[in-house]
């Protein structure tokens, strides 16, 4: 089964080898037809602690690394 890859913005880098990534999704309201934005935060593993707040990164699903972490950073979204 392929691993999911998401793109988002780093909102926190306070943890050791951990960053928090905010991923936003857009969808149409089923009745009104308006575009709705919903966001969710994911804890991702950053081994070298290279990414800082404001960076746009890609994260990939992986095995559980801790209670909250089951994602790992692939790299910057533009690269």
C-alpha positions, -999 to 999 in steps of 0.1 A, spaced: 0 0 0 15 34 -9 23 58 18 4 91 19 23 123 13 10 156 25 22 192 22 20 218 49 35 247 69 57 242 99 40 258 129 63 246 157 98 233 160 101 232 198 104 195 202 136 175 199 137 159 164 100 168 161 81 195 141 44 202 139 30 207 104 -3 223 96 -19 208 66 -49 226 49 -74 209 27 -102 226 6 -135 211 -5 -168 222 -17 -198 223 6 -223 197 -5 -253 220 -5 -241 256 -7 -213 250 -31 -189 273 -12 -152 264 -8 -144 254 27 -110 253 43 -101 228 70 -67 223 86 -51 197 108 -18 195 126 5 165 123 36 157 144 65 147 121 99 133 127 128 156 117 160 137 124 185 166 119 162 194 132 168 214 100 133 228 94 121 260 111 88 277 116 73 290 83 89 264 60 67 246 36 75 209 38 63 175 26 56 147 51 52 110 45 33 84 66 55 60 84 54 35 113 45 50 147 76 66 163 59 78 195 24 84 209 17 112 184 43 108 157 36 86 127 49 109 99 84 118 87 97 148 68 105 141 31 119 176 24 110 211 13 80 213 -9 98 234 -36 128 211 -38 
